[in-house]
């Protein structure tokens, strides 16, 4: 997962920001999401993005979203977190 973030970071580094972009994590109720968040908050270029969590278990979505909100509030990164149980709602047209 870290290699995907590094690729996104490298790709957008030339633009200095990803603000306004949306990343969708399908299956985000799993353990990898906590690791993904650790990696995400290493790169300031991700400030201001929208991160959509998708998982079929609403209770797990709330836990992951709660963790992400706490980190975001502590760091003041202004990331918008969304939670969906249907991927079609999260993915842009």
Short mmCIF file of the C-alpha atoms (twelve columns), coordinates in Angstrom:
data_MODEL
# 
_entry.id   MODEL 
# 
loop_
_atom_site.group_PDB 
_atom_site.id 
_atom_site.type_symbol 
_atom_site.label_atom_id 
_atom_site.label_alt_id 
_atom_site.label_comp_id 
_atom_site.label_asym_id 
_atom_site.label_seq_id 
_atom_site.Cartn_x 
_atom_site.Cartn_y 
_atom_site.Cartn_z 
_atom_site.pdbx_PDB_model_num 
ATOM 1  C CA . UNK A 1  0.000   0.000  0.000   1 
ATOM 2  C CA . UNK A 2  2.836   2.382  0.769   1 
ATOM 3  C CA . UNK A 3  4.128   2.085  -2.783  1 
ATOM 4  C CA . UNK A 4  0.774   3.310  -4.140  1 
ATOM 5  C CA . UNK A 5  0.910   6.385  -1.923  1 
ATOM 6  C CA . UNK A 6  4.499   7.035  -2.973  1 
ATOM 7  C CA . UNK A 7  3.443   6.877  -6.621  1 
ATOM 8  C CA . UNK A 8  0.543   9.283  -6.054  1 
ATOM 9  C CA . UNK A 9  2.837   11.550 -4.045  1 
ATOM 10 C CA . UNK A 10 5.470   11.557 -6.804  1 
ATOM 11 C CA . UNK A 11 2.882   12.162 -9.529  1 
ATOM 12 C CA . UNK A 12 1.299   15.158 -7.802  1 
ATOM 13 C CA . UNK A 13 4.482   16.565 -6.257  1 
ATOM 14 C CA . UNK A 14 5.029   18.650 -9.353  1 
ATOM 15 C CA . UNK A 15 1.671   20.341 -8.752  1 
ATOM 16 C CA . UNK A 16 2.517   20.890 -5.057  1 
ATOM 17 C CA . UNK A 17 -0.936  19.814 -3.899  1 
ATOM 18 C CA . UNK A 18 -3.675  17.288 -4.242  1 
ATOM 19 C CA . UNK A 19 -6.240  19.582 -2.647  1 
ATOM 20 C CA . UNK A 20 -9.667  18.935 -4.105  1 
ATOM 21 C CA . UNK A 21 -8.803  15.404 -5.301  1 
ATOM 22 C CA . UNK A 22 -10.686 12.308 -4.135  1 
ATOM 23 C CA . UNK A 23 -9.194  8.951  -3.193  1 
ATOM 24 C CA . UNK A 24 -11.546 5.982  -2.752  1 
ATOM 25 C CA . UNK A 25 -10.503 3.035  -0.545  1 
ATOM 26 C CA . UNK A 26 -12.605 -0.017 -1.298  1 
ATOM 27 C CA . UNK A 27 -12.564 -2.586 1.490   1 
ATOM 28 C CA . UNK A 28 -11.442 0.014  3.983   1 
ATOM 29 C CA . UNK A 29 -12.878 -1.818 6.973   1 
ATOM 30 C CA . UNK A 30 -9.855  -4.114 6.926   1 
ATOM 31 C CA . UNK A 31 -6.582  -3.808 8.812   1 
ATOM 32 C CA . UNK A 32 -4.668  -2.219 5.951   1 
ATOM 33 C CA . UNK A 33 -6.579  1.048  6.344   1 
ATOM 34 C CA . UNK A 34 -4.830  1.975  9.581   1 
ATOM 35 C CA . UNK A 35 -1.465  1.427  7.875   1 
ATOM 36 C CA . UNK A 36 -2.681  3.419  4.877   1 
ATOM 37 C CA . UNK A 37 -3.597  6.337  7.133   1 
ATOM 38 C CA . UNK A 38 -0.151  6.262  8.739   1 
ATOM 39 C CA . UNK A 39 1.418   6.542  5.317   1 
ATOM 40 C CA . UNK A 40 -1.041  9.164  4.062   1 
ATOM 41 C CA . UNK A 41 -0.269  11.565 6.890   1 
ATOM 42 C CA . UNK A 42 3.458   11.466 6.048   1 
ATOM 43 C CA . UNK A 43 2.942   13.529 2.885   1 
ATOM 44 C CA . UNK A 44 1.709   17.119 3.281   1 
ATOM 45 C CA . UNK A 45 0.631   17.142 -0.368  1 
ATOM 46 C CA . UNK A 46 -2.435  15.150 0.723   1 
ATOM 47 C CA . UNK A 47 -3.777  18.027 2.832   1 
ATOM 48 C CA . UNK A 48 -7.259  19.050 1.766   1 
ATOM 49 C CA . UNK A 49 -8.175  15.885 -0.154  1 
ATOM 50 C CA . UNK A 50 -11.353 13.858 0.154   1 
ATOM 51 C CA . UNK A 51 -10.824 10.288 1.287   1 
ATOM 52 C CA . UNK A 52 -13.809 7.984  0.794   1 
ATOM 53 C CA . UNK A 53 -13.943 4.755  2.782   1 
ATOM 54 C CA . UNK A 54 -16.012 1.922  1.280   1 
ATOM 55 C CA . UNK A 55 -16.884 -1.210 3.200   1 
ATOM 56 C CA . UNK A 56 -19.970 -3.377 3.448   1 
ATOM 57 C CA . UNK A 57 -19.846 -3.328 7.266   1 
ATOM 58 C CA . UNK A 58 -21.160 0.047  8.489   1 
ATOM 59 C CA . UNK A 59 -19.912 -0.482 12.048  1 
ATOM 60 C CA . UNK A 60 -16.328 -0.984 10.868  1 
ATOM 61 C CA . UNK A 61 -16.649 2.064  8.611   1 
ATOM 62 C CA . UNK A 62 -17.540 4.189  11.633  1 
ATOM 63 C CA . UNK A 63 -14.497 2.915  13.558  1 
ATOM 64 C CA . UNK A 64 -12.092 3.655  10.696  1 
ATOM 65 C CA . UNK A 65 -13.664 7.037  10.037  1 
ATOM 66 C CA . UNK A 66 -13.406 7.887  13.741  1 
ATOM 67 C CA . UNK A 67 -9.685  7.045  13.796  1 
ATOM 68 C CA . UNK A 68 -9.095  9.100  10.667  1 
ATOM 69 C CA . UNK A 69 -11.035 12.065 12.068  1 
ATOM 70 C CA . UNK A 70 -8.985  12.058 15.280  1 
ATOM 71 C CA . UNK A 71 -5.677  12.064 13.400  1 
ATOM 72 C CA . UNK A 72 -6.946  14.730 11.009  1 
ATOM 73 C CA . UNK A 73 -8.142  16.970 13.847  1 
ATOM 74 C CA . UNK A 74 -4.845  16.617 15.705  1 
ATOM 75 C CA . UNK A 75 -2.786  17.502 12.622  1 
ATOM 76 C CA . UNK A 76 -5.258  20.054 11.194  1 
ATOM 77 C CA . UNK A 77 -4.939  18.685 7.671   1 
ATOM 78 C CA . UNK A 78 -8.488  19.514 6.624   1 
ATOM 79 C CA . UNK A 79 -9.068  16.146 4.981   1 
ATOM 80 C CA . UNK A 80 -12.708 15.361 4.256   1 
ATOM 81 C CA . UNK A 81 -13.609 11.765 5.157   1 
ATOM 82 C CA . UNK A 82 -16.642 10.022 3.690   1 
ATOM 83 C CA . UNK A 83 -18.055 6.568  4.414   1 
ATOM 84 C CA . UNK A 84 -20.053 4.378  2.026   1 
ATOM 85 C CA . UNK A 85 -21.341 0.824  2.035   1 
ATOM 86 C CA . UNK A 86 -21.849 0.886  -1.761  1 
ATOM 87 C CA . UNK A 87 -18.807 1.627  -3.922  1 
ATOM 88 C CA . UNK A 88 -20.954 3.120  -6.690  1 
ATOM 89 C CA . UNK A 89 -21.881 5.978  -4.392  1 
ATOM 90 C CA . UNK A 90 -18.242 6.759  -3.648  1 
ATOM 91 C CA . UNK A 91 -16.758 6.502  -7.117  1 
ATOM 92 C CA . UNK A 92 -17.005 9.594  -9.295  1 
ATOM 93 C CA . UNK A 93 -18.851 9.278  -12.596 1 
# 
